[in-house]
């Protein structure tokens, strides 16, 4: 732990570097808690470059917390479509409703009130309150933990509860009380752009002389790798019904127990959003999908259906490696299903047109490419 003059120099050099070299990001041009909160939620496990266009689109549609709270969830999920981790969007709107109903439309000023909101943890609350309100709260996320681990040459699994608690105490001790929000952003920026997971750029680091891992020559080996969860292989087959006008059918979010029973892996993989008739398959994808369609559409003669296999695709979700097996089903009339909706296949491929996951969009692209290929050959 740095103290006295050494700590003062450390703070001065890091803040000086940040003020000169920080990235120009849209959420850094404001102290509006709503906009900072939105950015922090969107940046969880997502790259900055991917977040910016979503951030701008959502703000255009929902410029304040009241607009977000009052919006149909379908609209929120549609604008979030493609960003992933959809529980973030659902929690974001649930928190917005609480802010409107319990806090008069203002983001809470007290830490405990912020922590009581859906989707708000210690890091997120600290980031919002320090940046927007100037609260003296040090944040600790993966980027900050990596910086601190290298500064102190901390070994072992950083997420182990005692070690994480120790890192939080270190972050608290380093926090500049005069500029807590700016300080937190500076440490996060250092981890994101210089003290990166692989090949840290120590020669560009403004606080390299304070780094114990650099002195020991082990900066690239820290933090030590965590034991990863064993990867699971999953195969999902989907039927993309298409009529002569390019319309297809999407089923409603599979939130019921029955939907889970029809395909245990389906609900989390489609993020509880609109999706094609699909299921996890084991041995014979075509036959298993035929049986599934007969259950979904009892009035439809599954024997008369021709399932045209399309090129398979790959998809990854956390610890799952997913093989996608799309089947095109050409029909004169789309089947009926309670709660389903009829849409253009081209629209399913377009971001923000419908509340669908990237997995569903990959299925749609396969069918659309085949449709275009057939049209060209004709």
Secondary structure as UniProt FT lines:
FT   HELIX           4..21
FT   HELIX           26..29
FT   HELIX           33..42
FT   TURN            43..45
FT   HELIX           48..61
FT   HELIX           65..70
FT   HELIX           73..80
FT   TURN            81..82
FT   HELIX           87..102
FT   TURN            104..105
FT   HELIX           111..115
FT   TURN            118..119
FT   HELIX           122..133
FT   HELIX           142..151
FT   TURN            152..153
FT   TURN            158..159
FT   HELIX           161..174
FT   TURN            177..178
FT   HELIX           180..193
FT   HELIX           202..204
FT   TURN            206..207
FT   HELIX           208..210
FT   HELIX           212..216
FT   HELIX           219..221
FT   STRAND          232..242
FT   TURN            244..245
FT   STRAND          247..251
FT   HELIX           257..262
FT   TURN            264..265
FT   HELIX           266..269
FT   TURN            270..272
FT   STRAND          274..275
FT   STRAND          277..280
FT   HELIX           285..296
FT   TURN            298..299
FT   HELIX           302..304
FT   STRAND          308..309
FT   STRAND          313..317
FT   TURN            318..319
FT   STRAND          320..330
FT   TURN            338..339
FT   STRAND          341..344
FT   HELIX           345..348
FT   TURN            351..353
FT   HELIX           358..377
//
